[in-house]
Amino acid sequence: MRRQRRSLKLLALIMGLSLVAGACGSDDDEGSDEGSDEAAQEEGVQGGELVDLGTFAQGPPEHIDPGINTTSDGWQVGGSLYDGLAETDFSDPENPETVPVVAESWEVNDDATEFVFTIREGLKFSDGEDVLPSSFVRGWERASDPEFAGDYSYLFTFIEGGAEKLDGEADTISGVEADDDAMTLTVTLAEPYANFPAVAGFQTFMPMPSAVDELDDQSEWERGIMIGNGPFIMAEPANDQEIVLEPNPEWDGTQYDESLELPEQPYLDTLRFVIGSDLDTAYNAFEAGEGDVTNFAPGRYQEAQDNYETTIDTPFLGAYYFMFNDRNEIVGGPENKLLRQAISQAIDREDINTDVYEGSRTTATGITPPGIPGMEEGLCDYCEYDPDAAEEAYQEWLAEGNELTEPLPIQFNADAGHEPVVQIIIDNLAAIGIEAESVSIPSEDYFGQLAEGACVFCRVGWLADYPTYDNFTFDIFGTEALDGNNYGYSNPEFDELVAEAKATTDIDEASELFRQAEQVLLNDDIGVVPINWYNGQQVYNGDKVAHLFEEPTGHVVWETVSLTG
């Protein structure tokens, strides 16, 4: 969910060259006006309002406060209001790089257990307060408060004293120290972890102004006008109709490293996120000219590509999958492994990609997507469509004395385009004798219910928070992430392999350990059913909108988006 910026100049150059080529073939002799239009297109036009219909097409977000938000949609807002220590540069998609943002630099000791971040001077929150090392300590202590902590709070266990703070055994995180005079933030980790700067740039680790100290209830923060240090500010409190952002007058992108190529101020005067009810309605509104940007709607992928600009050529670091709750008696435990195998092998993933997504996604052969360092395709033994093997496994499970006394519930978030996927799975399972039923849950409640243990066989989508292998293992299947982003998988062998990999500074050795862990998940336990790997999902009006970049993590770089004039 980080912001990609370094490709802006290259894409602008390509756009400029294509515009010049178009001009050479034109019969229009009024070259001076056309040249100025091309320059404006390349550099971006200051001002105007952009209406986004797709981000919250399926309903309002559960959260936009970075301390407790868990969704990529919520981060479209949160990531526009806050800047963190670091972010990922995807200029070279095969070699993503963690680069400093609010941090000017960092130093690490030999065994990757202590990081010293130097914070840039002169940065401010939108209320004029200085951004200091202690601003990060305030944000981290807040996000790790057991009475407030969100589903990502387990990330603080990476830091010495973080687990004790979350368990209520300590008042502060002992491994964090701020020196505002020296502008340094020193972080001591509980175990070696070379990728910590990537995690430290994640939304849960955003800085917070002193205004949060005045709140009796921290959940009230996102219900008002949040004070941040990012490129935008809230024009008004969020409501169930829209979320409106405006440029943050205290933010100056040129204060960051020149290599990030940021504008002094966001180009847009207003960024309006309209909150809708479903993707189809949002897409129809986009076609009617009621907005400028939306998401693909089911069954309309090719139509969108034929008529509008899209980001579908951007490979996402994301996976679309269904997982089993190992704690559930219907599908969990070693006694039900054959049932899980039958379900996975019965699903025609190619049919789903063709019929629902019109070939726009990549059929998954594992959980970890291409683009994650160390990833290897083909790790899953049971992800290939094989109805004969599926039926054989199911019959063997029945012969062992097992049975389904009621239809298997397939859970998904409603009105977000998953209905046709679930129907194909229901039909696939019926073909081998398994009766299943769709169970839709309102989108605004869905992941909260899963985190509370509601999952049986539930749909999940995961976009990388940072491009590391542990983000597709530890964060969504590690035991420490249970009742957070993990909805029911736990295996000590998996946990041990991941922990060893995280503590290994040799990249090749760590990657091999991560792959072993993923194979335990996919094959030894069959704890998850991968369906596909995502591609870009934005559809926009190219006659009006320029410089719209969707990162491989799904975040749009809103501060560089402009109108065409």
N, C-alpha and C positions, 0 to 999 in steps of 0.2 A: 504493500500500500504506500509506496514511496513515490516521490516525484522525479520524473525523468526530465533532464533539462539539456544535457549536452548535445542531443541530436537536433535541437532547435535550429542552430545555424545551418547545419547540413540540409535539413528539410527545407528551410527557407531558400537556400541556394538552389535546390532542385526545383522548387516551385517557381523561383524567379526565372530559371532557365527554360522551364516549360512555357511560361508566359511569353518569354521572348520568342520562342519558337512559334508560338501561336501568332504573335504579331507579325512575324516575317511572312506568313501565309495570308495575311489579311489584305483586303482591298481598301481598308480605311487609311487615308493618308494623314490623319490628325495624330501624329506620333507623340506630340508633347504631352497631351492629356493622358494618353495610354501609358506612357512611361511613368508618369506620376502615380497612376493607379497601380502599376506593377510595384513600385517602391512601397506604396502603402500596404499592399498585400504582403510583401516580404517582411516589412518591419512591424506590421500590426497597427491597427487604427485605435487611437485612444478614445474611449467613451462608448456609450450605448448599453443596452440591456440584453442579456442572453437568458432565455427561458429553457430550463432543462426539465423534460417531461419523463425521463426514463429512470433516474436514480431512485426515486420513491414512487415508481408507477404502481407498486403493489400495496402501498399503504405507508403510514408514517414509520420512521425508524424507531427501534426500541430505545436507542441512545445515540447521542452525538458527542457527549462528553468523552474525551479520549481516555480518561481514567477507567471507564467502564464499558465503552463501546466494544463490540465484537465483530461488527459486519463491515464489509467493504463499502456498502452504501452509506453507512453512518460516517465513515472516514472521508467520504467525498466532502462532507462539511467540516468535520474535525480537522482533517489534513489541510484545509484552507484557512483555518483559524490559528493553527499552531505549527511552529517549526521546532524540530528536535535537534539533538546533538549531531546526528549524521543521517544520511539517506543512501539509497542505492542508485548508482549510475548504471543505466542499461545501454549505454552507447554501443557497447559490444555485447549483444545478448548472450553470447556463449561464455562470456567472462564478466559477469556483473561485479561491480566494484563498490565497496563501501567508502563514501567520501564524507568529509566533515561539512557541517552546515553551521549550526550555532556554535558548535565546537570549532575552534580554529585548527586544532590538531590534537593528537593524543599520543601517549607513550605507554608501552606495555613492558612488563618485566619478562624474564626469560621463560618462565613456565606458564605465562598467560593467566596469572591469578590476580594481578593488580594493573589497573588502567588509570592513567592520570590524563584527564581531559582539560585542555586549556580553552576557556570560554572567550568568545570574541567580545571586545569592549564596544560600547556604544549602542548595543541593541536594546530595544524597549518593547514593553507590552503596549497594547492599544490604549491604555489609560496613562501612559507616560512613565510608568515604573520601569526601572532598569531590569534587564534580564541578567541575573547573576548566577553563580554556581549554586547558591542557596535556593534559587528559584526551582532548580531541579530537585534538590533535596526535599523541598516543600511538596512538589508534585509527586515524588516517589513515596514519601511518607503518607500522603493522602491516599494514593492509589493502593497502598498496601495495608491500609487500616481495615482490620477484620470486619468492622461494621459497615464499611463502604465498598470494599474490594470487589472488583468484577471478575469475569471468567478468565481474564488473562493474568490475574494477580499471581499465579504460580510462577510467572517469570521472575519474580523477586526472590525466589528460592535460589536463583543463580548467584545471588549476592550473599556474602557472609552476614548472618543475622536476619536474612529475609524470611526464612522459614519460621523462625521464632517469632518474628513480628506478626506474620499471618496467623500463627497459632495462638496469638494473644499472650505469649510468654515474655514479650519484650515490648517496650514502648516505641523504640526506634530501630531502624536498620543499622546495625553496628558497622557494617562494611562500607558506609558512605560518609565522606567528609568533604565539606565545602570550605574553601578559603576565598572569600570575596575580595580580599585585598590582592591576593596573587592571581585571582580569576582562575582557580583550578578546582576541579571536582575529582576527587580520588575515590576509586571504587575497588574494593577488595572482594574477590569472588570466593564462593564456598568451595569451588573446584576449578581446575584449569578449564578455560573456555576461550579459544582463540577468536571465535566469531562474536564476542560480546559487543563490539561497537555496532554491528548490524542490529542487534537486539536493542541496544541503548537508543537507537534512533526510532524505535517503534512507538506507536501512539501511547501506550501505557506509561511511557517514560517521558512524556512531555513536561515542560516546566509550568509552574503555576504562579500567578501573582499573589501578593499578600491578601488580596480581597477574599480569597477562599477561606482565610482564617476567621473571617467575620461570620461565616455561615454556621448556624446551628445544625443544619441538615445539608450534607454535601450533595445530596441528590437534587437539591434546588438549583445547583449551578447551571445545569443545562436547560432549566425552565425559564431562565432569565437571559440576559445578554452576556454571554461568556466573554471574559477578557482574555485575549490570546496574544501571541507574538508573531502570528503568521501573516500572510499577504492580505487576508480579508477580515472584516469584522461583521458581526450580526447587525443588521439594520433595525431589527426588532426581535422580541422573543419568538422562538419557534412556535408554530401552531399546527393544527391538523389539516391546514389547507396549503401552506407553503413555508419555506425557509428562505429568507432573503439575506444576501450578503452584499457588502460594499467594500471598497478598498480600505485597508487599514492605513490611516495617514502616518502612523509611526513606523511603518514597515518600509524599508528601502532595500530592494534586492541587490543593489550594487555594493552594500556593505558586506555581502558574502563573497566567497572566492570568485574571481573573474571566470574561472573555468565553468561555473554553474550557469553563466550567461543569462542572468535574471534581469528583468526590467526594473527600473526604479520603483514603479508602481504597477499593479495589475492593469491591464488594458481596459477591462470592462468597468463601467460605472456601477452596474448592478448585475448580480448573478442570482437568478430566481429559481429555486427548486420547487416545482409544483408537486404536491402530494396527491396521488391518484388512487385508483381502486384495483386496476389490473393492467397488464402489458398491452393487451389488445386495444383497450380504450385509450391508453397513452399513445400508441402508434397511430390510431385513427386521428387523434387530436393533432399529432405532428403533421400528418398528411394534410390536415385542414388548415395548416399554417398557424396553429395556436402555440407553437413552440419551435425551438431551433435544434434541439438535441433530444434523442430518445434512445431506447435500447431495442434490439431486435425483438420482434414478436414471433411466437411459434408459427411455423408454416409460411413465413414471409421473408425469409432470408434472401432468396434470390431476387425477389421483388425489390427489396431494399437496396441491394447491390446494383440493380439495374437503373435505379432512379435517384439515388443519393450517394453521398460520400459515407464511407464506413471505416471502422478500424479493424475489420475482420482479418486483415493480414498480419495483425499483431498476435504472435503466439503468447498465450497467457501462461504464467506460472501458477496453474490452478487445476484442480481435479473436481469432477462431478462424480459422486459415488453414493452408495447406500451402505449403511453399516448396521451390524447386529449389536444389540445390547447383550453382552455376555452375561449380565446379571439377571437377564429375563429367562424364566423357565421355559418359554415357548421355543426360543432359538439359541439360548446360551448353553455353555458347558460342553465338555468333550462328548457327552452322549448325543448331542445334536450336530456334531460336525458333519455327518453325512447329509443332514438336511440342508445345512449351509452350503455344502458343496453342490447339492442338487439345484439349489436356487441360483447360485452363481453360474453354473454351466448351462442352465435353461434359458438364460437371458440373451437375446439376440441384440448385441450392442451395435452391430452394423445397421440393423433395421432401425434402431432408435436414432442413430446419427443421420440416416437417409431420410426417414419419414418425418422426424420432428425437426431436425436441424439442417436438413437439405445438404448434408455433407460438409457443413461448415466447421465441425469439430473433429478432433482426432480421437479415434477409438483407443481407450486406455488399456495398457498391458501391465499396469501397476498403479500405485498411488502417486508416487513422485513423478512430476512431469519433466519432459525435456527442457533443458535450460538450467536445471538445478545441478550445480557441480557435483559429480560423482554418481549421478543418476544413470541407470542402465535399463533399457527397455526389455520387455519379455520376462520379468521376474515372476509373474503370476502364472501358476500352473492350471488355474481353474477359471480363467477369464475368457477363454475361447468358447464360442457357442457350440455346444455338443449336446443336443437333446437326448440322444441315446444314453450317453454316459450319465446325464442328469437323472433320467428316469431310473437307471440302474441303481444309482446312489440312493435315490428316494425309496425305492422298493427295498433295498437293503436296510435302510433306516426303519422302515415299517416292520420288516421281518424281525428286527431286534426288540419288537414290542412297543415301539413308539407310535404316536398318532397325533394329528392335529385335530383337536376337538372343536375348533372354530376356525373360520377363515383367517389366514395370516394377514395382519394389518400392515399395510405399506403406507407409511406416514410421509407427508410432504407439506411444505408451506403453500397455502392456497393462493390462487390468482397470480402466480409468478411463472406460469408456463410449464409446470411439471405434470399437469394432468395427462397429456398424451403419452409421456414417458411411462408413467405409472400404469396406464391402460395396456401398453405393450407388454410390460412385465407381468401384469395379471394374466394376459392371454398366453404368454410364454409358459407361465407356471401351470395354467390350466391344461396345457398340452401334455404335461407329464403327470397330471393328476393332483396337483396342489391347488387348493382353492384359496384365493387371496382377495382382499378388498382394499379399496383406497380409503385413506383416512386423511382428510385435509384439515389443517390447523391454521387459523389466521396468522398471516405473516408476522404481525407485530408481536405475537406471543410465541411463535414457533420455537426459536432457538432457546428461549428462556425455559420452555417446557421440557425440551430435550435435556438441558443442563440439570433439570430437576429429576431426571430419570425416566421420562415418558417414552423414550425410544424403545421400539421393539425391532423393527426393520425400517429405518428412517433415512430419508434423503438428506444429503449434506453437500454443500459446495464449499470448497476451500481455496482461497487465493493467497499466495505467499505473502506473509508479513515482511519477510526478508528472504533473499534467495539462498537459503541454506538447507541442507538435507534434514537437519533436526527439526525444521519447521514443518516437515511433512511426516515426522515420526513422533518426536517427543511432544510437540504441541497439540497433536490431535489424537494420539493413541497411547501416550505415556500415562502411567498410573497417576502421576502427580497432576495431570490435566483432567482427571475424572471430575465430572460435575462442573466442568468449565467448558473447554472446547472438545473434550473427549466424552462421548455419550454412552460409553459402556464397555470399552475394551481394556483388559488388564492382563499382563503376562510378565512375571519376574524375569524370564529369559530375555524378552524383548527389552524391558527396562534396563537390564544390565548391559546389553549390547549397545544401546543408545547412549547410556551414561559413559561407557568406555570410549565410544566414538567422539562424544562431545569433549572429552578430556584429552583426546589425542591431537597433537599439533601437526602431525604429519598428515597432509590432505589425503594421500592415497590410502593410507592405513585407516583413516577415519571413514572414508567413503566405503571401503570394503565392509567395515563393521556396520555401517548404516544399511547397506544392501542386505546383509545377513539378517538384520532386525526386520527389514521390510518383508523378507521371505518368510520369517516366522509368522508375521501378521497375515500375509496373503495365503500361505500354503499350509503351515503347521496348524494354524488356528482357523483359517478362513474367517477372519473377523470383519472383513470388509469386501464389498463388491464394487470395484472400480467400473465406471461406465465410459467416461470420456475425459479428455483434457480440453480445456477451454481455448478459444481464440477471442479476439477483441469483440466487443458487443455494442459499440456506439454507432448510431446512425445520425447523420446531421446534414443540415442544409449547406452545401458547399458554396452556394451563391452568397451566403450571408456570413458564415462562420469560417474563420481561418485559424491555423495553428492549434488545432485540437489534437492533443496527443494523449493516448490512453496507454499507460505503462503496462508491462507484463503482469503487474500486480492488480490491475484494474482501476488504478487511481488516475483521474484526469488532471493534467497540469493546468488548473484553472487560471493561475496568474499569468500564463503565457497565451491563453486563448484570447482572440480578438474578433471583432466584426470586420467585414470587408469594406465598410464605408458606404 
